[in-house]
Amino acid sequence: MVNLIPKKEKKKMIMGFRLRLVTLFLLTFDFCILIALVVLLPSYFLSVTKNSLANAKLETQKLDPSLASEELAVIEDINKKLDLVENAEKNKFLPSVNVINAILLKKRPDIKITEISYQNDTRGKKIGVTGTAPSREVLLLFRLALESSPAFKSVDLPISNFVKGSNIQFYLNLIPSEK
């Protein structure tokens, strides 16, 4: 088959075809960009709004000194408690297991101990034991048992503890022996 179209016309047709192809490609690309913008704009506006709200909240918190003072008070309180724990080794009057065991081993089954307290001040170390005893005799036997223990230097049982005949609420002052 013979081509009857002259070469100039043929080149113009090829050039027109290429221009239409490029135009179609650019229109498709523009359409894709338009769809991407429509899809991404709500997310962008949402992000910008959240960012501005967060910045506004941050500014109001910077201006509110009450929150900072409350937080500082909590931090100082925690630091004081940590210092107490760290300095406990330095003070070294930690009620030892030996002292507590000595009290509990000498305790008769019918005596109920409700509290064991510890004091360490300028006058010395002192242990207080509070509880109930069913009778005067049982309380006296408990005191004698504690006095015989080498863990205690002295045992003080006030005479006022013996006023009641039964169900006696007692308080013992114990001074631990230095070991």
MDTraj code that builds the backbone (N, CA, C; nanometers):
import mdtraj as md
import numpy as np

residues = "MET VAL ASN LEU ILE PRO LYS LYS GLU LYS LYS LYS MET ILE MET GLY PHE ARG LEU ARG LEU VAL THR LEU PHE LEU LEU THR PHE ASP PHE CYS ILE LEU ILE ALA LEU VAL VAL LEU LEU PRO SER TYR PHE LEU SER VAL THR LYS ASN SER LEU ALA ASN ALA LYS LEU GLU THR GLN LYS LEU ASP PRO SER LEU ALA SER GLU GLU LEU ALA VAL ILE GLU ASP ILE ASN LYS LYS LEU ASP LEU VAL GLU ASN ALA GLU LYS ASN LYS PHE LEU PRO SER VAL ASN VAL ILE ASN ALA ILE LEU LEU LYS LYS ARG PRO ASP ILE LYS ILE THR GLU ILE SER TYR GLN ASN ASP THR ARG GLY LYS LYS ILE GLY VAL THR GLY THR ALA PRO SER ARG GLU VAL LEU LEU LEU PHE ARG LEU ALA LEU GLU SER SER PRO ALA PHE LYS SER VAL ASP LEU PRO ILE SER ASN PHE VAL LYS GLY SER ASN ILE GLN PHE TYR LEU ASN LEU ILE PRO SER GLU LYS".split()
xyz = np.array([
    [0.0829, -0.1163, 0.0000],
    [0.0000, 0.0000, 0.0000],
    [0.0883, 0.1239, 0.0000],
    [0.0557, 0.2106, -0.0837],
    [0.1338, 0.3306, -0.1069],
    [0.0786, 0.4395, -0.0166],
    [0.1702, 0.5139, 0.0481],
    [0.1301, 0.6223, 0.1351],
    [0.1204, 0.7476, 0.0517],
    [0.0004, 0.8050, 0.0444],
    [-0.0215, 0.9211, -0.0396],
    [-0.0067, 1.0518, 0.0376],
    [0.0166, 1.0461, 0.1654],
    [0.0296, 1.1681, 0.2459],
    [0.1741, 1.2157, 0.2338],
    [0.1886, 1.3455, 0.2067],
    [0.3254, 1.3962, 0.1970],
    [0.3962, 1.3915, 0.3336],
    [0.5287, 1.3971, 0.3285],
    [0.6087, 1.3838, 0.4500],
    [0.5814, 1.4979, 0.5468],
    [0.5649, 1.6197, 0.5002],
    [0.5377, 1.7329, 0.5892],
    [0.4068, 1.7110, 0.6638],
    [0.3056, 1.6665, 0.5938],
    [0.1752, 1.6412, 0.6552],
    [0.1856, 1.5259, 0.7550],
    [0.2650, 1.4290, 0.7190],
    [0.2824, 1.3137, 0.8058],
    [0.3499, 1.3569, 0.9362],
    [0.4533, 1.4443, 0.9268],
    [0.5212, 1.4934, 1.0466],
    [0.4258, 1.5765, 1.1319],
    [0.3412, 1.6580, 1.0672],
    [0.2447, 1.7387, 1.1407],
    [0.1461, 1.6487, 1.2141],
    [0.1022, 1.5413, 1.1528],
    [0.0072, 1.4490, 1.2150],
    [0.0711, 1.3796, 1.3361],
    [0.1969, 1.3382, 1.3202],
    [0.2669, 1.2723, 1.4317],
    [0.2847, 1.3725, 1.5459],
    [0.3207, 1.4974, 1.5115],
    [0.3387, 1.6008, 1.6128],
    [0.2063, 1.6301, 1.6836],
    [0.0972, 1.6364, 1.6095],
    [-0.0351, 1.6578, 1.6687],
    [-0.0740, 1.5427, 1.7610],
    [-0.0420, 1.4215, 1.7172],
    [-0.0708, 1.3052, 1.8007],
    [0.0072, 1.3126, 1.9318],
    [0.1356, 1.3485, 1.9234],
    [0.2184, 1.3589, 2.0436],
    [0.1674, 1.4701, 2.1357],
    [0.1252, 1.5829, 2.0785],
    [0.0723, 1.6918, 2.1605],
    [-0.0563, 1.6494, 2.2306],
    [-0.1419, 1.5788, 2.1615],
    [-0.2643, 1.5297, 2.2254],
    [-0.2314, 1.4299, 2.3382],
    [-0.1302, 1.3463, 2.3163],
    [-0.0894, 1.2493, 2.4182],
    [-0.0348, 1.3209, 2.5418],
    [0.0509, 1.4209, 2.5226],
    [0.1063, 1.4990, 2.6345],
    [-0.0062, 1.5730, 2.7062],
    [-0.0999, 1.6312, 2.6302],
    [-0.2130, 1.7022, 2.6899],
    [-0.2974, 1.6065, 2.7735],
    [-0.3223, 1.4884, 2.7212],
    [-0.3988, 1.3888, 2.7965],
    [-0.3252, 1.3495, 2.9244],
    [-0.1935, 1.3301, 2.9160],
    [-0.1132, 1.2955, 3.0336],
    [-0.1197, 1.4071, 3.1376],
    [-0.1042, 1.5336, 3.0936],
    [-0.1076, 1.6463, 3.1868],
    [-0.2460, 1.6621, 3.2504],
    [-0.3511, 1.6423, 3.1733],
    [-0.4859, 1.6505, 3.2297],
    [-0.5095, 1.5403, 3.3330],
    [-0.4609, 1.4205, 3.3047],
    [-0.4746, 1.3100, 3.3997],
    [-0.3952, 1.3395, 3.5269],
    [-0.2749, 1.3928, 3.5116],
    [-0.1907, 1.4285, 3.6260],
    [-0.2579, 1.5375, 3.7101],
    [-0.3132, 1.6411, 3.6445],
    [-0.3839, 1.7484, 3.7154],
    [-0.5055, 1.6935, 3.7904],
    [-0.5770, 1.6016, 3.7271],
    [-0.6937, 1.5417, 3.7915],
    [-0.6524, 1.4625, 3.9172],
    [-0.5403, 1.3898, 3.9097],
    [-0.4900, 1.3142, 4.0256],
    [-0.4500, 1.4086, 4.1387],
    [-0.3849, 1.5195, 4.1050],
    [-0.3452, 1.6180, 4.2064],
    [-0.4690, 1.6781, 4.2719],
    [-0.5708, 1.7072, 4.1930],
    [-0.6948, 1.7627, 4.2462],
    [-0.7615, 1.6649, 4.3430],
    [-0.7653, 1.5382, 4.3077],
    [-0.8240, 1.4373, 4.3966],
    [-0.7407, 1.4253, 4.5246],
    [-0.6079, 1.4277, 4.5129],
    [-0.5212, 1.4198, 4.6303],
    [-0.5449, 1.5387, 4.7230],
    [-0.5598, 1.6573, 4.6665],
    [-0.5872, 1.7754, 4.7484],
    [-0.7208, 1.7629, 4.8209],
    [-0.8209, 1.7167, 4.7508],
    [-0.9529, 1.7015, 4.8124],
    [-0.9470, 1.5994, 4.9264],
    [-0.8702, 1.4945, 4.9083],
    [-0.8610, 1.3907, 5.0107],
    [-0.7748, 1.4370, 5.1285],
    [-0.6662, 1.5086, 5.1040],
    [-0.5722, 1.5454, 5.2093],
    [-0.6076, 1.6738, 5.2834],
    [-0.6856, 1.7611, 5.2260],
    [-0.7165, 1.8879, 5.2919],
    [-0.7881, 1.8712, 5.4260],
    [-0.8870, 1.7852, 5.4402],
    [-0.9499, 1.7709, 5.5729],
    [-0.8510, 1.7248, 5.6802],
    [-0.7632, 1.6335, 5.6435],
    [-0.6625, 1.5877, 5.7394],
    [-0.5682, 1.7012, 5.7772],
    [-0.5306, 1.7808, 5.6801],
    [-0.4418, 1.8936, 5.7064],
    [-0.5087, 1.9933, 5.8006],
    [-0.6338, 2.0276, 5.7724],
    [-0.7040, 2.1230, 5.8578],
    [-0.7234, 2.0676, 5.9992],
    [-0.7493, 1.9390, 6.0100],
    [-0.7632, 1.8764, 6.1410],
    [-0.6314, 1.8830, 6.2184],
    [-0.5210, 1.8560, 6.1518],
    [-0.3899, 1.8619, 6.2166],
    [-0.3569, 2.0035, 6.2613],
    [-0.3845, 2.1005, 6.1764],
    [-0.3563, 2.2400, 6.2116],
    [-0.4405, 2.2820, 6.3318],
    [-0.5663, 2.2412, 6.3340],
    [-0.6547, 2.2764, 6.4452],
    [-0.6070, 2.2122, 6.5752],
    [-0.5705, 2.0846, 6.5703],
    [-0.5206, 2.0170, 6.6898],
    [-0.3920, 2.0814, 6.7398],
    [-0.3052, 2.1180, 6.6477],
    [-0.1800, 2.1818, 6.6851],
    [-0.2057, 2.3155, 6.7531],
    [-0.2969, 2.3945, 6.6982],
    [-0.3254, 2.5248, 6.7591],
    [-0.3912, 2.5082, 6.8959],
    [-0.4785, 2.4078, 6.9122],
    [-0.5391, 2.3822, 7.0429],
    [-0.4343, 2.3383, 7.1453],
    [-0.3427, 2.2538, 7.1022],
    [-0.2371, 2.2087, 7.1926],
    [-0.1481, 2.3251, 7.2340],
    [-0.1149, 2.4123, 7.1398],
    [-0.0329, 2.5293, 7.1729],
    [-0.1064, 2.6220, 7.2684],
    [-0.2356, 2.6412, 7.2469],
    [-0.3140, 2.7270, 7.3358],
    [-0.3196, 2.6679, 7.4768],
    [-0.3380, 2.5371, 7.4856],
    [-0.3421, 2.4709, 7.6160],
    [-0.2070, 2.4811, 7.6862],
    [-0.1001, 2.4668, 7.6104],
    [0.0339, 2.4785, 7.6664],
    [0.0582, 2.6189, 7.7202],
    [0.0134, 2.7193, 7.6478],
    [0.0293, 2.8576, 7.6933],
    [-0.0490, 2.8825, 7.8219],
    [-0.1704, 2.8286, 7.8311],
    [-0.2487, 2.8494, 7.9536],
    [-0.1857, 2.7770, 8.0719],
    [-0.1242, 2.6625, 8.0475],
    [-0.0575, 2.5919, 8.1562],
    [0.0692, 2.6642, 8.1992],
    [0.1372, 2.7283, 8.1073],
    [0.2561, 2.8052, 8.1434],
    [0.2177, 2.9245, 8.2294],
    [0.1013, 2.9811, 8.2039],
    [0.0576, 3.0975, 8.2783],
    [-0.0030, 3.0614, 8.4132],
    [-0.0426, 2.9350, 8.4350],
    [-0.1068, 2.8933, 8.5594],
    [-0.0006, 2.8452, 8.6583],
    [0.0371, 2.9275, 8.7570],
    [0.1436, 2.8885, 8.8496],
    [0.0979, 2.7890, 8.9558],
    [-0.0329, 2.7737, 8.9762],
    [-0.0801, 2.6831, 9.0810],
    [-0.0435, 2.5384, 9.0500],
    [-0.0517, 2.5000, 8.9241],
    [-0.0139, 2.3633, 8.8885],
    [0.1340, 2.3398, 8.9140],
    [0.2148, 2.4371, 8.8812],
    [0.3584, 2.4209, 8.9009],
    [0.3910, 2.4110, 9.0497],
    [0.3252, 2.4920, 9.1330],
    [0.3540, 2.4874, 9.2763],
    [0.3056, 2.3559, 9.3372],
    [0.1915, 2.3050, 9.2916],
    [0.1440, 2.1756, 9.3409],
    [0.2416, 2.0648, 9.3022],
    [0.2879, 2.0691, 9.1792],
    [0.3824, 1.9670, 9.1336],
    [0.5135, 1.9774, 9.2108],
    [0.5587, 2.1001, 9.2381],
    [0.6811, 2.1174, 9.3159],
    [0.6633, 2.0656, 9.4580],
    [0.5468, 2.0870, 9.5162],
    [0.5213, 2.0367, 9.6512],
    [0.5249, 1.8846, 9.6540],
    [0.4680, 1.8215, 9.5530],
    [0.4702, 1.6748, 9.5452],
    [0.6137, 1.6255, 9.5278],
    [0.6889, 1.6931, 9.4434],
    [0.8284, 1.6537, 9.4202],
    [0.9098, 1.6686, 9.5487],
    [0.8894, 1.7794, 9.6212],
    [0.9628, 1.7992, 9.7466],
    [0.9255, 1.6930, 9.8492],
    [0.7974, 1.6577, 9.8554],
    [0.7522, 1.5558, 9.9490],
    [0.8171, 1.4211, 9.9176],
    [0.8212, 1.3867, 9.7903],
    [0.8841, 1.2604, 9.7495],
    [1.0337, 1.2632, 9.7802],
    [1.0979, 1.3768, 9.7562],
    [1.2408, 1.3881, 9.7866],
    [1.2672, 1.3715, 9.9357],
    [1.1805, 1.4290, 10.0206],
    [1.1980, 1.4134, 10.1655],
    [1.1846, 1.2674, 10.2060],
    [1.0859, 1.1995, 10.1479],
    [1.0670, 1.0581, 10.1805],
    [1.1859, 0.9748, 10.1343],
    [1.2391, 1.0077, 10.0170],
    [1.3571, 0.9355, 9.9684],
    [1.4773, 0.9614, 10.0579],
    [1.4928, 1.0859, 10.1051],
    [1.6024, 1.1166, 10.1970],
    [1.5894, 1.0367, 10.3258],
    [1.4662, 1.0221, 10.3755],
    [1.4462, 0.9423, 10.4964],
    [1.4901, 0.7982, 10.4747],
    [1.4539, 0.7440, 10.3599],
    [1.4914, 0.6054, 10.3306],
    [1.6428, 0.5931, 10.3152],
    [1.7040, 0.6898, 10.2465],
    [1.8483, 0.6839, 10.2252],
    [1.9252, 0.7042, 10.3551],
    [1.8747, 0.7890, 10.4438],
    [1.9447, 0.8181, 10.5687],
    [1.9127, 0.7178, 10.6785],
    [1.8253, 0.6245, 10.6525],
    [1.7906, 0.5254, 10.7541],
    [1.9128, 0.4427, 10.7929],
    [1.9990, 0.4165, 10.6981],
    [2.1203, 0.3405, 10.7275],
    [2.2139, 0.4192, 10.8181],
    [2.2151, 0.5506, 10.8053],
    [2.3037, 0.6330, 10.8868],
    [2.2572, 0.6362, 11.0319],
    [2.1266, 0.6438, 11.0538],
    [2.0742, 0.6541, 11.1897],
    [2.0865, 0.5226, 11.2653],
    [2.0816, 0.4137, 11.1961],
    [2.1082, 0.2791, 11.2462],
    [2.0214, 0.2317, 11.3624],
    [1.9168, 0.3025, 11.4053],
    [1.8266, 0.2394, 11.5016],
    [1.7081, 0.1869, 11.4249],
    [1.7326, 0.0827, 11.3596],
    [1.6253, 0.0102, 11.2944],
    [1.5932, -0.1050, 11.3878],
    [1.4677, -0.1183, 11.4247],
    [1.4351, -0.2282, 11.5159],
    [1.4743, -0.3597, 11.4508],
    [1.5620, -0.4259, 11.5137],
    [1.6134, -0.5464, 11.4499],
    [1.5158, -0.6616, 11.4643],
    [1.5360, -0.7565, 11.3820],
    [1.4538, -0.8773, 11.3851],
    [1.4732, -0.9486, 11.5182],
    [1.5935, -0.9363, 11.5746],
    [1.6210, -1.0023, 11.7026],
    [1.5322, -0.9474, 11.8134],
    [1.5145, -0.8141, 11.8170],
    [1.4325, -0.7528, 11.9219],
    [1.2868, -0.7941, 11.9058],
    [1.2365, -0.7866, 11.7837],
    [1.0965, -0.8242, 11.7602],
    [1.0761, -0.9727, 11.7895],
    [1.1703, -1.0543, 11.7470],
    [1.1595, -1.1979, 11.7764],
    [1.1648, -1.2246, 11.9263],
    [1.2489, -1.1491, 11.9985],
    [1.2573, -1.1677, 12.1436],
    [1.1239, -1.1365, 12.2094],
    [1.0571, -1.0322, 12.1627],
    [0.9254, -0.9979, 12.2186],
    [0.8247, -1.1076, 12.1850],
    [0.8220, -1.1483, 12.0593],
    [0.7215, -1.2459, 12.0169],
    [0.7459, -1.3851, 12.0757],
    [0.8726, -1.4224, 12.0969],
    [0.9011, -1.5537, 12.1549],
    [0.8647, -1.5591, 12.3028],
    [0.8784, -1.4479, 12.3723],
    [0.8463, -1.4439, 12.5151],
    [0.6972, -1.4225, 12.5398],
    [0.6247, -1.3887, 12.4373],
    [0.4807, -1.3625, 12.4499],
    [0.4068, -1.4939, 12.4706],
    [0.3170, -1.4896, 12.5672],
    [0.2323, -1.6068, 12.5916],
    [0.1183, -1.6060, 12.4909],
    [0.0582, -1.7222, 12.4625],
    [-0.0472, -1.7272, 12.3604],
    [-0.1718, -1.6461, 12.3959],
    [-0.1981, -1.6260, 12.5257],
    [-0.3183, -1.5521, 12.5630],
    [-0.2963, -1.4014, 12.5686],
    [-0.1757, -1.3541, 12.5476],
    [-0.1475, -1.2101, 12.5412],
    [-0.1579, -1.1664, 12.3956],
    [-0.2295, -1.0579, 12.3748],
    [-0.2464, -1.0033, 12.2395],
    [-0.1686, -0.8728, 12.2303],
    [-0.0710, -0.8673, 12.1415],
    [0.0060, -0.7443, 12.1189],
    [-0.0605, -0.6688, 12.0048],
    [-0.0938, -0.5417, 12.0320],
    [-0.1616, -0.4604, 11.9303],
    [-0.0683, -0.3606, 11.8640],
    [0.0422, -0.3260, 11.9315],
    [0.1302, -0.2242, 11.8731],
    [0.2711, -0.2398, 11.9280],
    [0.3678, -0.2218, 11.8400],
    [0.5081, -0.2120, 11.8795],
    [0.5593, -0.0821, 11.8201],
    [0.6075, 0.0087, 11.9071],
    [0.6557, 0.1387, 11.8587],
    [0.8023, 0.1558, 11.8961],
    [0.8719, 0.2404, 11.8214],
    [1.0153, 0.2610, 11.8386],
    [1.0436, 0.4096, 11.8506],
    [1.1338, 0.4455, 11.9401],
    [1.1767, 0.5846, 11.9533],
    [1.3283, 0.5872, 11.9611],
    [1.3858, 0.6855, 11.8968],
    [1.5296, 0.7071, 11.9049],
    [1.5495, 0.8570, 11.9153],
    [1.5731, 0.9058, 12.0351],
    [1.5941, 1.0488, 12.0538],
    [1.7195, 1.0704, 12.1370],
    [1.7357, 1.1914, 12.1896],
    [1.8577, 1.2245, 12.2637],
    [1.8676, 1.1458, 12.3938],
    [1.7543, 1.1049, 12.4489],
    [1.7563, 1.0282, 12.5734],
    [1.7921, 0.8820, 12.5497],
    [1.7845, 0.8362, 12.4283],
    [1.8209, 0.6985, 12.3979],
    [1.7160, 0.6283, 12.3148],
    [1.7393, 0.4997, 12.2972],
    [1.6489, 0.4171, 12.2179],
    [1.5465, 0.3532, 12.3110],
    [1.4211, 0.3487, 12.2627],
    [1.3145, 0.2936, 12.3459],
    [1.2149, 0.2202, 12.2570],
    [1.1660, 0.1084, 12.3071],
    [1.0653, 0.0303, 12.2362],
    [0.9414, 0.0252, 12.3245],
    [0.8262, 0.0528, 12.2661],
    [0.7003, 0.0461, 12.3396],
    [0.6153, -0.0676, 12.2868],
    [0.5573, -0.1447, 12.3789],
    [0.4713, -0.2565, 12.3408],
    [0.3355, -0.2342, 12.4061],
    [0.2307, -0.2347, 12.3256],
    [0.0944, -0.2171, 12.3754],
    [0.0150, -0.3428, 12.3425],
    [-0.0746, -0.3797, 12.4343],
    [-0.1563, -0.4972, 12.4090],
    [-0.2558, -0.5218, 12.5206],
    [-0.3126, -0.6405, 12.5204],
    [-0.4079, -0.6801, 12.6244],
    [-0.3663, -0.8145, 12.6819],
    [-0.3864, -0.8254, 12.8142],
    [-0.3573, -0.9505, 12.8846],
    [-0.4841, -0.9935, 12.9574],
    [-0.5083, -1.1245, 12.9670],
    [-0.6321, -1.1698, 13.0311],
    [-0.6332, -1.1496, 13.1834],
    [-0.5126, -1.1490, 13.2470],
    [-0.5087, -1.1331, 13.3932],
    [-0.3765, -1.0701, 13.4350],
    [-0.3713, -1.0296, 13.5635],
    [-0.2487, -0.9696, 13.6187],
    [-0.1344, -1.0702, 13.6187],
    [-0.1648, -1.1937, 13.6527],
    [-0.0610, -1.2965, 13.6626],
    [0.0059, -1.3209, 13.5269],
    [-0.0743, -1.3275, 13.4220],
    [-0.0207, -1.3506, 13.2877],
    [0.0662, -1.2324, 13.2458],
    [0.0219, -1.1113, 13.2790],
    [0.0996, -0.9914, 13.2454],
    [0.2320, -0.9897, 13.3206],
    [0.2291, -1.0267, 13.4476],
    [0.3511, -1.0309, 13.5274],
    [0.4481, -1.1355, 13.4733],
    [0.3964, -1.2511, 13.4323],
    [0.4826, -1.3551, 13.3742],
    [0.5458, -1.3078, 13.2429],
    [0.4704, -1.2326, 13.1638],
    [0.5234, -1.1777, 13.0382],
    [0.6363, -1.0790, 13.0669],
    [0.6161, -0.9918, 13.1669],
    [0.7210, -0.8960, 13.2028],
    [0.8464, -0.9679, 13.2516],
    [0.8297, -1.0693, 13.3363],
    [0.9452, -1.1442, 13.3874],
    [1.0187, -1.2158, 13.2747],
    [0.9439, -1.2673, 13.1785],
    [1.0071, -1.3351, 13.0647],
    [1.0879, -1.2359, 12.9819],
    [1.0356, -1.1153, 12.9640],
    [1.1102, -1.0142, 12.8885],
    [1.2330, -0.9672, 12.9654],
    [1.2230, -0.9567, 13.0983],
    [1.3382, -0.9155, 13.1792],
    [1.4499, -1.0183, 13.1715],
    [1.4145, -1.1449, 13.1581],
    [1.5165, -1.2499, 13.1509],
    [1.5841, -1.2561, 13.0137],
    [1.5291, -1.1860, 12.9166],
    [1.5859, -1.1889, 12.7815],
    [1.7095, -1.0992, 12.7742],
    [1.8177, -1.1465, 12.7107],
    [1.9378, -1.0628, 12.6977],
    [1.9210, -0.9503, 12.5949],
    [1.8122, -0.9500, 12.5210],
    [1.7913, -0.8469, 12.4192],
    [1.7515, -0.7137, 12.4806],
    [1.7094, -0.7140, 12.6093],
    [1.6607, -0.5909, 12.6715],
    [1.7425, -0.5574, 12.7950],
    [1.7803, -0.4303, 12.8056],
    [1.8535, -0.3816, 12.9214],
    [1.7581, -0.3617, 13.0388],
    [1.6403, -0.3024, 13.0101],
    [1.5418, -0.2846, 13.1166],
    [1.4018, -0.2971, 13.0593],
    [1.3092, -0.3402, 13.1466],
    [1.1687, -0.3552, 13.1105],
    [1.0884, -0.2789, 13.2148],
    [1.0121, -0.1800, 13.1694],
    [0.9329, -0.0979, 13.2609],
    [0.7855, -0.1234, 13.2343],
    [0.7174, -0.1776, 13.3357],
    [0.5738, -0.2010, 13.3275],
    [0.5098, -0.1152, 13.4360],
    [0.4446, -0.0046, 13.3979],
    [0.3859, 0.0841, 13.4989],
    [0.2852, 0.0103, 13.5874],
    [0.2832, 0.0490, 13.7151],
    [0.1963, -0.0159, 13.8124],
    [0.0495, 0.0075, 13.7799],
    [0.0215, 0.1158, 13.7052],
    [-0.1174, 0.1465, 13.6694],
    [-0.1769, 0.0389, 13.5787],
    [-0.0922, -0.0410, 13.5165],
    [-0.1419, -0.1497, 13.4319],
    [-0.2082, -0.2606, 13.5140],
    [-0.1767, -0.2668, 13.6451],
    [-0.2298, -0.3739, 13.7293],
    [-0.3593, -0.3348, 13.8008],
    [-0.4146, -0.2168, 13.7735],
    [-0.5362, -0.1721, 13.8417],
    [-0.6532, -0.2631, 13.8081],
    [-0.6689, -0.2927, 13.6830],
    [-0.7784, -0.3773, 13.6378],
    [-0.7439, -0.5240, 13.6636],
    [-0.8438, -0.6055, 13.6967],
    [-0.8185, -0.7455, 13.7290],
    [-0.8140, -0.8368, 13.6080],
    [-0.8925, -0.8079, 13.5040],
    [-0.8949, -0.8930, 13.3853],
    [-0.9081, -0.8051, 13.2614],
    [-0.8751, -0.8632, 13.1459],
    [-0.8721, -0.7873, 13.0194],
    [-0.7941, -0.6570, 13.0355],
    [-0.6708, -0.6687, 13.0741],
    [-0.5867, -0.5537, 13.1078],
    [-0.5241, -0.4969, 12.9808],
    [-0.5457, -0.3686, 12.9599],
    [-0.4760, -0.2966, 12.8526],
    [-0.3409, -0.2540, 12.9108],
    [-0.2307, -0.2999, 12.8538],
    [-0.0998, -0.2683, 12.9110],
    [-0.0114, -0.1958, 12.8105],
    [0.0919, -0.1303, 12.8690],
    [0.1941, -0.0637, 12.7893],
    [0.3277, -0.0904, 12.8556],
    [0.4188, -0.1521, 12.7823],
    [0.5532, -0.1830, 12.8320],
    [0.6548, -0.0919, 12.7657],
    [0.7487, -0.0400, 12.8450],
    [0.8618, 0.0350, 12.7901],
    [0.9845, -0.0541, 12.7980],
    [1.0468, -0.0787, 12.6848],
    [1.1649, -0.1647, 12.6795],
    [1.2832, -0.0833, 12.6303],
    [1.3970, -0.1021, 12.6942],
    [1.5203, -0.0398, 12.6459],
    [1.6091, -0.1530, 12.5964],
    [1.6417, -0.1510, 12.4675],
    [1.7210, -0.2619, 12.4131],
    [1.8645, -0.2557, 12.4627],
    [1.9244, -0.3722, 12.4770],
    [2.0647, -0.3767, 12.5160],
    [2.1500, -0.3420, 12.3950],
    [2.2613, -0.2769, 12.4192],
    [2.3508, -0.2331, 12.3107],
    [2.4284, -0.3526, 12.2590],
    [2.4118, -0.3811, 12.1308],
    [2.4851, -0.4931, 12.0688],
    [2.5523, -0.4442, 11.9453],
])
top = md.Topology()
chain = top.add_chain()
for i, resn in enumerate(residues, 1):
    res = top.add_residue(resn, chain, resSeq=i)
    for name in ("N", "CA", "C"):
        top.add_atom(name, md.element.get_by_symbol(name[0]), res)
traj = md.Trajectory(xyz[None], top)
